[in-house]
Amino acid sequence: MAGMEKKARTMQGVVVSNGMDKSIVVLTDRYIKHPKYKKFVRKSTKVMAHDADNACGVGDRVTISECTPISKRKSWSLVSVDEKAKL
């Protein structure tokens, strides 16, 4: 199927680390239903994302999207800062 491209996955999360140059660590939550007990359980994932302008701070709510691998652990890039952290 020529001309049909997949859309990149996007996730929202909270920045938990920005100590590296042009990189951030984003914590994302998702809720899944437990197969046996039928209760919703929160699962969290930490991913590294590329922040070219070093615009994010710890506690910011951000949107990231999947991209081609930038380094060994970094294959997500920052799309937007949705909400700045309250100081």
C-alpha positions, 0 to 999 in steps of 0.5 A: 500500500504505497503512500499510507504511513503509520502515525507515530504513537504519542503519550502524555506523562510527567518529567521526572528527570532533566539532568542530562543535556537535551534529554528528559525522563518521562513517567507515563501511567496507564490503567489496565484491568486485572485479568482475574480480579477485574480491578483496574491497576495502574502501571507506569513506564519511564521512557527517555525522550529528546528535548532539543531546547532543554525546555522542560523542568521536573514536574512538567506535564508533556506530550512525547511521540515515537521517532527513529532511535536517537541513541541506545535508550532514546527513541521518543521526542518531545512534542509539547509542554502541556503544563509547567510545574508549579513552584 
